[in-house]
């Protein structure tokens, strides 16, 4: 048995769907102290989810929108803390959870390369050594001095992926980012992911494209309404999900 790199242990995540609009966390807590927020309207995005992922595995999270995929990724990346249970990570993470996350939209692409590198734990000297590879892979040579607020979603995805896959992260988390942009670049990204897998990087992948899931991942975890419905070979689990979806069996 290989080393366990990700362990989700009875993870549950609760969100409060307050009936009133609250603009920030400070206002939320003030209103709650004054009992002006309805705390009974709760939503459990994840309920008692447990699984283990070994080093070097390629695992997809699949399911309908709202099933808990992105919430699970955020707990693994440390963006969210579970309401119950815990997640244990044994390695470095390069997360691509939300398009544009970690970017300062007013800064240029060049400046954001160094900003994102710092977030991933690289120093300036390391980022200088990676810079040319990032630019070459992203194919954004003529746009590196343009503020990223002027980028299309496809250009932003190119830059984000190129930065996240530099070096050798132990875990690469990819959430729907490969669905943005042209097919040729998607294939280029898939090729790089397969190259990282050969070097024992663990891949945690979310996509609505079951064909892409089967192409990239060997294992799939099917989430339904915050619970694990199936966990097994991506070819088999993905096919059963598709059949249930097209038969109208899923809500």
Residue pairs with C-beta under 8 A, 6 or more apart in sequence:
1 54
2 54
2 55
2 56
2 57
3 54
3 55
3 90
4 52
4 53
4 54
4 55
4 88
4 90
5 53
5 54
5 55
5 57
5 89
5 90
5 91
5 170
5 171
5 202
6 52
6 53
6 76
6 87
6 88
6 89
6 90
6 171
6 202
6 204
7 51
7 52
7 53
7 87
7 88
8 49
8 50
8 51
8 52
8 72
8 75
8 76
8 85
8 87
9 50
9 85
9 86
9 87
9 88
10 48
10 49
10 50
10 84
10 85
11 46
11 48
11 49
11 50
11 72
11 75
11 82
11 84
11 85
11 86
11 87
12 44
12 46
12 47
12 48
12 49
12 82
12 83
12 84
12 85
12 226
13 44
13 45
13 46
13 68
13 71
13 75
13 80
13 82
13 83
13 226
14 42
14 43
14 44
14 45
14 83
15 42
15 43
15 44
15 45
16 37
16 39
16 41
16 42
16 43
17 41
17 42
17 43
18 28
18 37
18 38
18 39
18 41
19 37
19 38
19 41
20 31
20 36
20 37
20 38
22 28
22 31
22 37
28 37
31 37
32 39
44 226
45 68
45 71
45 226
46 68
46 71
46 72
46 75
46 82
46 226
47 225
47 226
47 227
48 84
48 85
48 227
49 68
49 72
49 85
49 223
49 226
49 227
49 228
50 85
50 228
51 221
51 228
51 231
53 59
53 202
53 204
54 202
55 90
55 91
55 170
55 200
55 202
56 197
56 200
56 201
56 202
57 202
57 203
57 218
57 219
58 197
58 202
58 203
58 205
58 216
58 217
58 218
58 219
59 202
59 203
59 204
59 205
59 217
59 218
59 219
59 220
59 221
60 204
60 205
60 206
60 207
60 213
60 216
60 217
60 219
60 220
60 221
60 234
60 238
61 69
61 72
61 73
61 204
61 205
61 206
61 220
61 221
61 223
62 69
62 206
62 207
62 210
62 213
62 220
62 221
62 222
62 223
62 237
62 238
62 241
63 69
63 222
63 223
63 224
63 229
63 241
64 224
64 245
64 250
64 251
67 223
67 224
67 225
67 226
68 223
68 225
68 226
69 175
69 206
69 223
70 97
70 175
70 206
71 80
72 223
73 95
73 97
73 173
73 175
73 204
73 206
74 80
74 97
75 81
75 82
75 87
76 87
76 89
76 93
76 171
76 173
76 204
77 93
77 95
77 97
77 173
78 89
78 93
79 95
79 97
89 171
90 170
91 169
91 170
91 171
91 202
92 121
92 169
92 170
92 171
93 169
93 170
93 171
93 172
93 173
94 120
94 164
94 165
94 167
94 169
94 171
94 172
94 173
95 101
95 164
95 173
96 160
96 161
96 164
96 172
96 173
96 174
96 175
96 177
97 173
97 175
98 175
99 153
99 156
99 157
99 160
99 177
99 180
100 148
100 156
100 160
102 115
102 116
102 119
102 160
103 112
103 115
103 116
103 148
103 156
103 160
104 111
104 112
104 115
104 148
105 147
105 148
105 149
106 147
106 149
107 115
107 147
107 148
108 144
108 145
108 146
108 147
108 148
109 140
109 143
109 144
109 145
109 146
109 148
109 151
109 159
110 144
110 145
112 148
112 159
113 127
113 131
113 134
113 144
113 159
113 163
114 124
114 127
116 160
116 163
116 164
117 123
117 124
117 126
117 127
117 130
117 163
117 166
118 124
118 127
120 163
120 164
120 167
120 169
122 130
122 166
122 167
126 167
130 166
130 167
133 162
133 166
134 159
134 162
134 163
134 166
135 141
135 144
135 162
137 162
137 165
137 188
137 192
138 158
138 159
138 161
138 162
139 158
139 185
140 155
140 158
140 159
143 151
143 155
148 155
148 156
148 159
151 159
153 180
153 181
154 180
154 181
154 182
154 185
156 180
157 177
157 178
157 180
157 181
158 181
158 185
160 177
161 174
161 177
161 178
161 189
161 192
164 172
164 174
165 172
165 192
165 193
165 196
168 196
168 199
168 201
169 201
170 201
170 202
171 201
171 202
171 203
171 204
172 193
172 196
172 201
172 202
172 203
172 204
173 204
173 205
174 193
174 203
174 204
174 205
174 206
174 207
175 206
176 206
176 207
176 208
178 186
178 189
178 190
178 207
178 212
179 186
179 207
179 208
179 209
190 212
190 215
190 216
193 203
193 216
194 216
196 203
197 203
203 216
203 217
205 213
205 216
205 217
207 213
210 238
210 239
210 241
210 242
213 220
213 234
213 238
214 234
214 235
214 238
217 234
218 233
218 234
219 231
219 232
219 233
219 234
220 230
220 231
220 232
220 233
220 234
220 237
220 238
220 241
221 228
221 230
221 231
221 237
222 228
222 229
222 230
222 231
222 237
222 240
222 241
223 229
224 250
230 237
230 240
230 241
231 237
244 250
